[in-house]
Amino acid sequence: MAKIDPSFFTVRQLIELDACTRCGECRIWCPTFAEKGALEAITPFKKIDALRSFLRRDGWLARLLRRKPVSDEELTLFAQGVYDCTLCARCYQVCPVGIEMRPLWIAMREQLVELGLHPPLMNRLRDTVTTHYNISGDPNQNRLGWTANLPTVPEGLDRRQSAEVVYFMGCVAAFYPMVYSVPQSLVALLGRAGVDFTTLGGDEYCCGFPLMIAGMGKEALALMRHNVEAVRALKAKTLVAACPSCYHTWKHEYPHLLGEPLGFAVRHETEFLADLVKAGAFHLKEMHKKVTYHDPCDLGRTSGIYDEPRQIIQAIPGLEFVEMRDNRQYALCCGGGGDVEMADAEVSGAVARRRLGQAQETGAELIITACQQCKRTLLGAARKEKVRIRTLDISELLWEAIQ
């Protein structure tokens, strides 16, 4: 019979299990529970309650008190609830006692991987990333495949020594044609602004984020070390990532997990582009459209970047900008996070449809976001629902304004 090991959790997390008041506020804000309400195990407080119960039903005291051992059925239900979570961290925003739930959910996944109770597709993800160094399984040397449609490929785009900036593409932008226009727009903007930049080309490996959130963080350490050394070898001063998950992993996880400073700055594209806009690097033409903005979870709640994307949007003449009902720290997830698309594609799509509905409420012609995965998820939902609304990355919007 499988047993929960408390060593997978920090002292703070074990204390937080008792700090939960079971008020149910998180239940109201959980996007996957809103779509799958019959499964109470999804709700944050039920996951906390279950883990606390499991820990109290093991050891000599539990045997002395004749507490019922944890059954395989209970653990299976618990695992389903843990993996049907987009890790959006909305629950943390509304928790009255401030429980840091996202790291707790990841720790739960690490324990479930150890017990072999994770979704089988996660094994395929692990094998793909550790073998091919990307999430798609394509040859990794093809990371610059999106450049084939560029009028002119920027000189020195592939591993140029001593460039000031390295653009870290990320697996989604590099291998999924639906979002090729994101790296194409970003490199066009960097070129227009005269930025001295390059990429790691085929030396870019997956940042490790998909494995970390699957509960397989140990498998990501080799990827992290490779990426850091690859950037250092080019002697770049700044790394720019358009993917919020890549950005957060580089900015916050790499120094912590590798135990050393990176030796270069890490910035998200919205931070970098906002500075260029303020400096007058672009001549922005009028765009007479109504737009709304979708806050990516890993850019907003996880990394605290809310203002820069809005500054870029509001700098474009003629745009009418309107917020969605749920925005900034309370923004609804697009449904594409937390590896849920692999664990439960149906619930992922349902969350995307709900967010799409909020965008429709605004009457906007365009949904602007700052995440390739968010664009891919929302664009897919719009196509399935036959909704005539475009989804653009912030770099695409800015490039359109210049054109």
Summary of the structure (lengths in Angstrom):
residues: 403
radius of gyration: 21.7
end to end distance: 63.0
largest distance: 74.9
contacts: 1383
relative contact order: 0.12
helix: 55%
strand: 7%
